[in-house]
Amino acid sequence: MAEAGELSAEDRQELRRAHERLRAASQELQSLIATEPIKNRWAPEPAPPEILQAAKDAYEKAIERVAVSQREILGWGEE
């Protein structure tokens, strides 16, 4: 298993990108399903099903990319 100090610049960049994609996908999904209304001013509309599905798919793909990166680069989850 690689230690944080042993990672190459490419490994660090791959892990950073994977986590950034996960963060962005999470924020996009949150904006579609968990937006708070503003009292007496605005209420969110439900997202169209195809947009919601695309956001869910992107989120799941981002989760998997983080897991793969962590297994491949850090050796996490390997027994």
HUHULIN-V46069 format. One record per residue. N is the residue number from 1. RES is the residue in three letters. NEAR is the number of other C-alpha atoms within 10 Angstrom. Layout:
n:N res:RES near:NEAR
n:N res:RES near:NEAR
This chain:
n:1 res:MET near:11
n:2 res:ALA near:12
n:3 res:GLU near:9
n:4 res:ALA near:11
n:5 res:GLY near:7
n:6 res:GLU near:11
n:7 res:LEU near:13
n:8 res:SER near:12
n:9 res:ALA near:8
n:10 res:GLU near:9
n:11 res:ASP near:17
n:12 res:ARG near:15
n:13 res:GLN near:12
n:14 res:GLU near:17
n:15 res:LEU near:19
n:16 res:ARG near:14
n:17 res:ARG near:16
n:18 res:ALA near:20
n:19 res:HIS near:18
n:20 res:GLU near:14
n:21 res:ARG near:19
n:22 res:LEU near:21
n:23 res:ARG near:15
n:24 res:ALA near:14
n:25 res:ALA near:21
n:26 res:SER near:18
n:27 res:GLN near:14
n:28 res:GLU near:17
n:29 res:LEU near:21
n:30 res:GLN near:12
n:31 res:SER near:14
n:32 res:LEU near:17
n:33 res:ILE near:13
n:34 res:ALA near:12
n:35 res:THR near:13
n:36 res:GLU near:10
n:37 res:PRO near:11
n:38 res:ILE near:9
n:39 res:LYS near:7
n:40 res:ASN near:6
n:41 res:ARG near:6
n:42 res:TRP near:9
n:43 res:ALA near:11
n:44 res:PRO near:13
n:45 res:GLU near:10
n:46 res:PRO near:11
n:47 res:ALA near:12
n:48 res:PRO near:9
n:49 res:PRO near:9
n:50 res:GLU near:9
n:51 res:ILE near:12
n:52 res:LEU near:16
n:53 res:GLN near:13
n:54 res:ALA near:12
n:55 res:ALA near:20
n:56 res:LYS near:17
n:57 res:ASP near:14
n:58 res:ALA near:19
n:59 res:TYR near:21
n:60 res:GLU near:14
n:61 res:LYS near:15
n:62 res:ALA near:22
n:63 res:ILE near:19
n:64 res:GLU near:14
n:65 res:ARG near:19
n:66 res:VAL near:20
n:67 res:ALA near:17
n:68 res:VAL near:17
n:69 res:SER near:20
n:70 res:GLN near:18
n:71 res:ARG near:14
n:72 res:GLU near:15
n:73 res:ILE near:19
n:74 res:LEU near:18
n:75 res:GLY near:14
n:76 res:TRP near:14
n:77 res:GLY near:10
n:78 res:GLU near:9
n:79 res:GLU near:4
